[in-house]
């Protein structure tokens, strides 16, 4: 099957987006029991989606783990690509409770019903340097993304917020501010998940009111190890036509600090200077190595 040309970015309510992520989602009807997993792209979304899916359904619905790809079990709310069901349709078809739904939308574009229904939200954040690298490789292999250009071009666009979903700074800062007023918003830092997956799963369980047994928690922790997920056809996105994993695997490295293999000294210094200008909130701290 021949894929269409790569999409171009346009301004969507002040945020750079493409036609594949700008469907009519404002009418989406969230439910009080829904759990929204929100992230800037390439921040550990799939990892946390899989953790929550296993915590809720790993024991009660083992057959779905083996036969239904993760991107159908945890639909991507705003996706409206011609090669797959829309995220809204997939979400509406879910019969299990709670519905786990993922989004990359900045906080101001999330459908209002999530706030009206007081749904739980898990926000996952990753440091900007590793995020830029991961987004670059993802854009290279994902035909739903605009052409990324070379690394230096992409990095400049990332710093200026001229990439799909806009500025990383605006995204994380907007969601951080929302966390201060929305009691059902739980933050996970990607780097903390790397450092101590078990502890972060405990924190998630506490937030969600889950009480898995020690054995169940151990099983989830093992199944969500990066190498296990990378080999698992139900979680590595190998079933999607739009992703060319020969160009770059969807699950590439899963590490903290890979930015050091990409940034030149000059890029590193320029990025740090830019970061100081744009990251205004002193309480929002990221680590770039563990």
N, C-alpha and C positions, 0 to 999 in steps of 0.2 A: 504494500500500500504506500502510495506516494504522499508524503506529508506536505501540507501547504507551506508557503513562505513564512519565515519568522515574523511574529507580530511587531509592531512599533509601539512606542510609549506615547500616551497622550495624557493630558491633565484631567483628572477625575476628582472633582471637588477638592482641588488643591493638592492632590497626591498623584505622582506619576504611576500610571497603570497601563495594562493592555486589555484588549477586548476579552481575553480569556478569564479575567478576574473581576469583571464589572457587570455581572448579571443583575437581575432584579431581585436582590436579596433583602431589601428593606421591608418587604412584606412577610419575611420569614417569621413563623410563629414558634418562638422558643417556649420551652416548658420549664416549670420550676425545678424539675429534677435533672434537666440537661446539664452536662458539664462541657464547657467550652475551653479548648486548649488553644491558647493564643500565643503567637510568636512572630517575631520578624523572621523571614525565611532563613533557613539553614542555622537554626539556633538549638537544635535538639528536639524538634517537633515530633519526628517519627519515634524517637526514643521514648518520650513521655507518653505519646499515644499508645505505644505498645505496653508500657508499664501499666497504664490505667486499664487497658483492655484485658490484660492478664489478671489484674487484681479483681476486676468485676466479674469476668466471664471465663477465666482460665480453667476453673474447675467445673462450672455449671454447663459450659458449652464448648467442650474440647474439640468437637467436630468442626466448629467454625474456625478455630485456630489453624486447622490443617487444610481447610478447603476454600476459605474466603480471604482474599488479600486484605491487608490491613487498611489500605486506602478505601475499601468498601465498608469495612467494619467501623472505621472512624472517618466519615466523609469530610471532604475539604469544602467547606461551606460555599465559598464564592466561585469555585471552578465551574466554567461553562465552556469546556473544550469540545469540539465536534467529535472527538474520538472516545469520549467516555460520558457516562451519565452525569448530569449536573449534580453538584454537591447538595443542592436543596432537594432534588428528587431522591437521592440516596438517603438523606436524613429523614425525609418523610416516610421512607419505606422501612426504617428500622423498627423492629417489634420488641427489642429488648429494652430494659430500663436499668440505669439511665442511658440516654443517648449520649455518646461521646462524639463531639464535633470539633473539627479543627479549623482555625482561620489564621491568616497572616494580616488581617486588616488592622490598620491603626485604630486606636480606641474610638475616635470620632466617627468612624464608618461602620462600626458594629451595629447590626440591627437593634433597634430600640427595645424590641421584645425581650432581649436578654436582660436588660436592666429592669424592665417592668416586671418580669417574672422572678427577678432576684436569683438568676441561675448562678451556679458556682463556676468560677473561672480559674484556670491554672495558666499563668503566664510564664513562659520559659525565655530566659535572656542569656545571650552569649557575648563574650567580649568582641569589640568591633573589629579588631585586626583579624582574628580567626574567622569571624563572620564574613568579612570581605573576601578572604581567600576561598572559603567554602562556597560562597555565592558565585564567585568567578567560575569555578570548576562546574558548578551546577548549571550555570547559564551556557557553558560550552556544550553540555550534553542534552539539554532540555529544549526541544523544538518549540515549546510553549513560551520560551523566554526570548527577548530580543537578542540579536547578535551582541556578544559582550566586547568584541574587539580584543586587543592584546591586554596583558595584565596591567600595564601602566595606564592604559586608557580606562579600563574598568575601574581601577582603584581611584582615579581622579573623579569619575562619575559617581562612585560610591561615596566619596567624601563630600561631593556637592549635592548628594541626594537625588541624582538623576538616574535612578535605577527603579525597577518595579517595586512598588510599595513605599517608595520615597526614602526619606532620610532615616537611617538607623537611629540617629540622635533623637529625632522627633518621636519615633516609634517607642523606644524604650522609656523616654522621659514622659510621654503621654500616658503610657500604661502604669508607670510608677506613681504618677499623680493620682490616677484613678484608684490605685490600690489604697491610697490614704483615706478614701471616702467610701469605697465599696468593700464591705466587710467580708464578702465571699470571694475575694480575689487573693489567690495564693501565688507567691513568686517562687520560681525555681531558677537557680543559676546553673547553667550548663557545666561550669567548672566545678561546682559543688557536687554535681552528679558524678563527674569523673573521679573526684577525690574520695567520695564515700557514697556509693550508690545506695547501700542499705540504709544509711541514715536519712537520705533524701526520700526514700520510699516510706520510711517511718513517718516523716513529716507530712508527706502526701496523705498517708492513711489517717493521720490525726486530723488533718483538714477535712477529709472526706467522710470521716466517721466510720472507717473500715477497721476491722480487727482480724487480719489474717493470722493463721497459726504460724509458728516458727518455720515449719516445713514448707508451708505455702509461700511464705516470704522468701525463703531460700530458693525455691523453684523459680519464682519470678525473677529474682536477682540473677540467677544463672541464665535464664532464657534471654534476658535483655542485655547480656554482654555483647559488645560490639561485634565480635567475630561470629557469634551465634546468629545475630540478626542479619549480618552480611551474607551468610550462607543460606538463610531462610527465604525461600521464594515468596512466601506470604508477607514478608516484611521488607524485602530489599527493592521493591518497585520494579523488578525485572519483567513483570507482566504488562507494563505500560508501553505502548508503541511510541509515545512521544519522547521517551528517554533512551538515548543511545549510550548504553553502558560500556561500549567499546571505546568511546571518546573519553569518558571518565565514569567510574562507578558512582551510583547514587549514594551509596555508603562508602565513602572514600578512605578516611583515616580515623575519624572520631577521636582526635587528640586535642590537647590544649597546647598552643605554642607553635603550630605548624606555620604560622605567619612568618617565622624566622627563616623559613626556606623560600620565601617569596619576596619579602620586602628588601629592597636595597637599603643601605645606610641612609641615603638621602630621602628615600620614601618614608622610612621609619621616623626620621626627624621631622619631616614635613607633616606626617600624620599626627604625631604627638602634639605639635604646635596647634594644628587644626582642632584636635580633640579638646585641648585646653579652652579654646574659644567657644566650642559648641556644647561641651558637657558642663552645664552650669550647676547641676545639683550635686553638692558635695556629699550627700548621703548615698548617692547611687554609685557604688564602687564596683569595678570589675577587676579580676586578676587575669593577666595575659600569659601566665605560666604557672604550673603546679609542680 
